Amino acid sequence: MRTEDFNYQLPEELIAQTPLEKRSESKLLVVNRNNKDLKHDRFTNILDYLDKDDVLVLNDTRVLPARLHGIKIETDAHIEVLLLNQYGNHLWEALVKPARRVKVGTVISFGDGELKVECTEVLEEGIRHFKLIYEGDLQDVLDRLGEMPLPPYIHEKLVDQERYQTVYSKVVGSAAAPTAGLHFTKELLEAIKAKGIYIEYLTLHVGLGTFRPVNVDDVKKHKMHSEFYHLPKETANNLNNARKNNRRIVAVGTTSVRTLETIYKKNGTFKEDSGFTDIFIYPGYKYEAIDALITNFHLPKSTLMMLVSAFASKDIIFNAYEEAIKHRYRFFSFGDSMLIR
């Protein structure tokens, strides 16, 4: 299986640069895995495709405004630092540009010294380990100094930072948003509950892999990134009840999928669990944890294209993408949505 097999041509103008004024007004492409039918709709009508007693699983991670622009103290060079994962007290893994300017011992200052970071270890592909030096609460410091770490294909400035958060975001720790959830509004979630659909939450902090392409020809040789997850006991119990009573589990986003499949594969059931997952899902994988998936339109040759192709089939997904391009859907983080059922 070759990485090139998951490539497709996308007109650049279809890459969404800004969110829609109303979250739920995005287009929705409904894909039937059994008969291969496609239907065009709006996300505001997602209720029409959810049944009473379905279980909708959402990722409640919250994006850290962790892109920082600072000055290298020794030379006044401008350095960009993207905080990715905390691995100890005041210790963080980060992606740095330009990385060649940052060596062990390098100190970078942000906001007139309100925050300083000292490089403690140099890793490959622009990754560095830093010790953070600041006073007070780091979240408050980052709220003042940091920017939302928008993907590199978005070139427009984000006016309202909250538009790169889901309305149900809660647990701070992601380097990118779980974008399938951006289409939900509080009103839509209330309507979903009113229909008798269960809403459950888990946490997966989106990490470095979001910014890394697949750069090997053979898919199976790709080294998947690792991300922290947590599944609460209540969510696990309710998912097991759904399985027992043949009720559908509908995952919102590939992050929810990776968490649920990791835990189910590990335990043969759903159970309260925390840890790091590097699960890599591509065609040939047998899904066990979910019955339907709400997702966005993903980058060519990405692990996410492989994941959705494994859930439906490569032919069905590529046919759906061709249809979406034909009908001028918006792609990627701020783009339109797809329901695969």
C-alpha positions as CSV (number, residue, x, y, z in Angstrom):
1,M,0.0,0.0,0.0
2,R,1.6,3.3,-1.1
3,T,1.1,6.7,0.3
4,E,0.5,8.0,-3.2
5,D,-2.6,5.9,-3.4
6,F,-4.2,8.4,-1.0
7,N,-3.4,11.5,-3.0
8,Y,-6.0,13.6,-4.8
9,Q,-5.9,17.0,-6.6
10,L,-7.6,19.8,-4.7
11,P,-8.1,23.3,-6.2
12,E,-6.4,25.7,-3.8
13,E,-9.5,28.0,-3.6
14,L,-11.4,25.2,-1.9
15,I,-9.1,25.3,1.2
16,A,-11.3,27.1,3.8
17,Q,-9.4,30.1,5.2
18,T,-11.9,31.3,7.7
19,P,-14.8,29.8,9.6
20,L,-18.4,30.4,8.5
21,E,-20.3,33.0,10.3
22,K,-22.6,30.3,11.7
23,R,-20.9,27.1,12.7
24,S,-23.7,24.7,11.8
25,E,-24.4,26.2,8.3
26,S,-21.5,24.2,6.8
27,K,-22.4,21.7,4.1
28,L,-22.8,18.0,5.0
29,L,-22.1,15.2,2.7
30,V,-23.8,12.0,3.9
31,V,-22.1,8.8,2.8
32,N,-23.8,5.4,3.0
33,R,-21.1,2.7,3.3
34,N,-23.6,-0.1,2.4
35,N,-25.2,1.1,-0.9
36,K,-22.5,3.8,-1.7
37,D,-25.2,6.5,-1.9
38,L,-24.2,10.2,-1.4
39,K,-26.5,12.9,-0.2
40,H,-25.9,16.7,0.0
41,D,-27.3,18.5,3.0
42,R,-26.4,21.1,5.7
43,F,-24.9,20.3,9.1
44,T,-27.8,22.0,10.8
45,N,-29.8,19.0,9.6
46,I,-27.5,16.4,11.2
47,L,-30.4,15.4,13.5
48,D,-32.2,13.8,10.5
49,Y,-29.4,11.2,10.4
50,L,-29.2,10.5,14.1
51,D,-31.6,8.1,15.8
52,K,-33.1,8.1,19.3
53,D,-30.8,6.2,21.6
54,D,-27.7,6.7,19.4
55,V,-24.6,7.7,21.4
56,L,-22.6,10.7,20.1
57,V,-19.0,10.8,21.3
58,L,-17.2,14.1,21.4
59,N,-13.6,15.1,22.2
60,D,-13.6,17.9,24.8
61,T,-10.0,18.9,24.4
62,R,-9.2,22.6,24.3
63,V,-6.5,24.1,22.2
64,L,-3.7,25.9,23.9
65,P,-2.8,29.3,22.4
66,A,0.7,27.9,22.2
67,R,2.3,29.5,19.2
68,L,4.8,32.1,20.5
69,H,7.0,34.6,18.7
70,G,10.1,35.5,20.6
71,I,13.7,36.8,20.6
72,K,16.8,34.8,21.0
73,I,18.6,36.6,23.8
74,E,22.1,36.1,22.5
75,T,21.5,37.5,19.0
76,D,18.0,39.1,18.9
77,A,17.0,36.6,16.2
78,H,13.3,36.1,15.8
79,I,12.3,32.5,16.8
80,E,8.8,30.9,16.6
81,V,8.0,28.2,19.2
82,L,5.0,26.0,19.2
83,L,4.5,24.2,22.5
84,L,3.3,20.7,22.0
85,N,3.4,18.4,25.0
86,Q,4.2,19.0,28.7
87,Y,6.4,16.1,30.0
88,G,7.4,17.4,33.4
89,N,7.3,20.3,35.8
90,H,7.9,23.4,33.6
91,L,9.2,21.0,30.9
92,W,7.8,21.1,27.4
93,E,8.3,19.6,23.9
94,A,8.1,22.2,21.2
95,L,8.4,22.7,17.5
96,V,10.8,25.5,16.6
97,K,11.5,27.7,13.5
98,P,14.2,28.2,12.5
99,A,15.4,25.2,14.4
100,R,19.1,25.6,13.4
101,R,19.3,28.7,15.6
102,V,18.2,26.9,18.7
103,K,20.8,24.7,20.5
104,V,21.1,23.4,24.0
105,G,21.4,26.4,26.3
106,T,19.7,28.8,24.0
107,V,17.3,31.1,25.8
108,I,14.3,32.7,24.1
109,S,12.3,35.6,25.6
110,F,8.6,36.4,25.0
111,G,6.7,39.5,25.9
112,D,9.5,41.6,27.4
113,G,10.7,38.6,29.5
114,E,7.3,37.7,30.9
115,L,8.1,34.2,29.6
116,K,11.5,32.7,28.9
117,V,12.3,29.2,27.6
118,E,15.7,27.5,27.8
119,C,16.6,24.7,25.4
120,T,17.6,21.5,27.3
121,E,17.6,19.0,24.4
122,V,17.8,19.0,20.6
123,L,15.7,16.4,18.8
124,E,15.1,15.7,15.1
125,E,12.7,17.5,12.7
126,G,12.8,20.8,14.5
127,I,11.7,19.4,17.9
128,R,13.3,20.8,21.0
129,H,12.8,20.3,24.8
130,F,12.5,23.5,26.8
131,K,12.4,24.5,30.4
132,L,9.8,27.3,30.8
133,I,10.5,30.2,33.2
134,Y,7.6,32.4,34.2
135,E,5.6,33.6,37.2
136,G,2.0,32.9,37.9
137,D,-0.3,30.7,35.9
138,L,1.0,29.4,32.5
139,Q,-2.5,29.5,31.0
140,D,-2.8,33.2,31.8
141,V,0.7,33.9,30.4
142,L,-0.2,32.0,27.1
143,D,-3.5,33.8,26.9
144,R,-1.7,37.1,26.8
145,L,1.3,36.1,24.7
146,G,0.3,33.2,22.5
147,E,-1.6,32.7,19.3
148,M,-3.8,29.8,18.1
149,P,-1.6,27.3,16.3
150,L,-3.5,27.4,13.0
151,P,-2.4,24.9,10.4
152,P,0.1,26.1,7.8
153,Y,-2.5,26.0,5.0
154,I,-4.5,28.7,6.7
155,H,-3.2,32.2,5.7
156,E,-5.9,34.4,7.0
157,K,-5.8,35.9,10.5
158,L,-8.3,34.4,12.9
159,V,-10.3,37.4,14.3
160,D,-12.1,35.4,17.1
161,Q,-9.8,32.9,18.7
162,E,-12.8,30.9,20.1
163,R,-13.7,29.9,16.5
164,Y,-10.8,27.5,16.6
165,Q,-12.4,25.9,19.7
166,T,-15.4,23.6,19.9
167,V,-18.3,25.0,22.0
168,Y,-17.8,22.1,24.4
169,S,-14.0,22.4,24.8
170,K,-13.0,21.9,28.4
171,V,-9.6,20.2,29.0
172,V,-6.7,22.4,27.9
173,G,-3.8,20.6,26.1
174,S,-4.2,20.4,22.3
175,A,-1.8,21.8,19.7
176,A,-4.7,21.8,17.2
177,A,-8.5,21.6,17.3
178,P,-10.6,18.5,16.8
179,T,-12.1,20.1,13.8
180,A,-15.1,17.8,13.2
181,G,-16.6,19.3,16.4
182,L,-16.4,22.9,15.2
183,H,-19.8,22.5,13.4
184,F,-21.7,22.0,16.6
185,T,-23.5,24.9,18.4
186,K,-24.9,24.8,21.9
187,E,-28.4,25.0,20.5
188,L,-27.8,22.0,18.2
189,L,-26.4,19.9,21.1
190,E,-29.5,20.7,23.1
191,A,-31.7,19.6,20.2
192,I,-29.7,16.4,19.9
193,K,-30.3,15.7,23.6
194,A,-34.0,16.5,23.2
195,K,-34.3,13.8,20.5
196,G,-33.1,11.2,23.0
197,I,-29.6,10.9,21.7
198,Y,-26.9,10.4,24.3
199,I,-23.9,12.7,24.3
200,E,-20.7,11.4,25.8
201,Y,-17.2,13.0,26.2
202,L,-13.6,11.8,26.1
203,T,-10.3,13.6,25.8
204,L,-7.6,13.3,23.2
205,H,-5.0,16.1,23.0
206,V,-4.1,16.6,19.4
207,G,-0.4,16.7,19.0
208,L,2.6,16.9,16.7
209,G,1.3,14.5,14.1
210,T,-1.3,17.0,12.9
211,F,1.6,19.0,11.5
212,R,3.6,16.1,10.0
213,P,2.9,14.6,6.6
214,V,3.4,11.0,5.7
215,N,6.9,11.1,4.1
216,V,7.5,7.4,3.3
217,D,6.3,5.6,0.2
218,D,5.2,2.4,2.0
219,V,2.3,3.3,4.3
220,K,3.2,0.5,6.7
221,K,6.6,2.1,7.3
222,H,5.1,5.3,8.6
223,K,5.8,6.0,12.3
224,M,2.6,7.3,13.9
225,H,2.7,10.1,16.5
226,S,1.6,9.5,20.0
227,E,-1.2,11.5,21.7
228,F,-2.6,11.6,25.3
229,Y,-6.1,10.3,25.8
230,H,-8.6,9.8,28.7
231,L,-11.9,8.0,28.7
232,P,-14.0,8.6,31.8
233,K,-15.7,5.8,33.7
234,E,-19.2,7.1,33.0
235,T,-18.5,7.3,29.3
236,A,-17.1,3.8,29.2
237,N,-20.2,2.4,31.1
238,N,-22.6,4.2,28.7
239,L,-20.7,3.0,25.7
240,N,-20.8,-0.6,26.9
241,N,-24.6,-0.3,27.5
242,A,-25.0,1.0,24.0
243,R,-23.0,-2.0,22.6
244,K,-25.1,-4.4,24.8
245,N,-28.4,-3.0,23.4
246,N,-27.3,-2.7,19.8
247,R,-27.4,1.1,19.8
248,R,-25.1,3.0,17.4
249,I,-21.9,4.7,18.5
250,V,-21.3,7.8,16.4
251,A,-17.8,9.2,16.8
252,V,-17.3,12.9,16.2
253,G,-13.8,13.3,14.6
254,T,-10.8,11.1,14.0
255,T,-9.5,11.9,17.4
256,S,-12.5,10.3,19.1
257,V,-12.1,7.3,16.7
258,R,-8.5,6.8,17.7
259,T,-9.3,6.9,21.4
260,L,-12.2,4.5,21.2
261,E,-10.5,2.0,18.9
262,T,-7.3,2.1,21.1
263,I,-9.3,1.3,24.3
264,Y,-11.5,-1.3,22.7
265,K,-8.6,-3.1,21.0
266,K,-6.7,-3.1,24.3
267,N,-9.5,-4.4,26.5
268,G,-12.1,-6.0,24.3
269,T,-14.5,-3.6,25.9
270,F,-14.8,0.0,26.9
271,K,-13.3,0.9,30.3
272,E,-12.0,4.0,32.1
273,D,-8.5,4.5,30.8
274,S,-5.7,7.1,30.3
275,G,-2.5,6.9,28.4
276,F,-0.8,7.6,25.1
277,T,-1.9,6.1,21.8
278,D,0.0,5.8,18.5
279,I,-2.7,3.7,16.8
280,F,-2.3,3.9,13.0
281,I,-5.5,3.0,11.1
282,Y,-5.4,2.4,7.4
283,P,-7.3,0.1,4.9
284,G,-7.3,-3.5,6.2
285,Y,-8.0,-2.4,9.7
286,K,-11.1,-3.9,11.3
287,Y,-13.2,-1.4,13.2
288,E,-14.7,-2.6,16.5
289,A,-15.6,0.5,18.5
290,I,-17.8,2.7,16.3
291,D,-20.7,2.5,13.9
292,A,-20.7,5.9,12.2
293,L,-18.3,8.8,11.9
294,I,-18.7,12.6,11.6
295,T,-15.6,14.1,10.1
296,N,-14.1,16.9,7.9
297,F,-12.4,16.7,4.6
298,H,-8.7,15.8,5.0
299,L,-5.4,16.5,3.4
300,P,-4.2,14.3,0.6
301,K,-1.8,11.5,1.6
302,S,-2.6,12.1,5.3
303,T,-3.1,9.5,7.9
304,L,-6.6,10.8,8.3
305,M,-7.4,10.0,4.7
306,M,-6.2,6.5,5.4
307,L,-8.3,6.3,8.5
308,V,-11.6,7.2,6.8
309,S,-10.7,5.0,3.8
310,A,-10.4,2.1,6.2
311,F,-13.9,2.9,7.7
312,A,-15.8,3.2,4.4
313,S,-13.4,1.9,1.7
314,K,-10.9,3.8,-0.4
315,D,-13.2,3.7,-3.5
316,I,-16.2,5.1,-1.6
317,I,-14.1,7.9,0.1
318,F,-12.4,9.0,-3.1
319,N,-15.8,9.0,-4.9
320,A,-17.2,11.2,-2.1
321,Y,-14.2,13.6,-2.3
322,E,-14.6,13.9,-6.1
323,E,-18.3,14.7,-5.5
324,A,-17.4,17.3,-2.8
325,I,-14.9,19.0,-5.1
326,K,-17.4,19.0,-7.9
327,H,-20.0,20.7,-5.6
328,R,-17.4,23.2,-4.3
329,Y,-17.3,22.0,-0.7
330,R,-14.8,23.8,1.6
331,F,-11.9,21.6,2.8
332,F,-9.8,21.0,5.9
333,S,-10.0,22.6,9.3
334,F,-12.6,25.4,8.7
335,G,-14.2,23.4,5.9
336,D,-17.4,21.4,5.5
337,S,-18.4,18.1,7.0
338,M,-19.1,14.5,6.2
339,L,-21.2,11.8,7.9
340,I,-20.1,8.2,7.1
341,R,-22.7,5.7,8.2
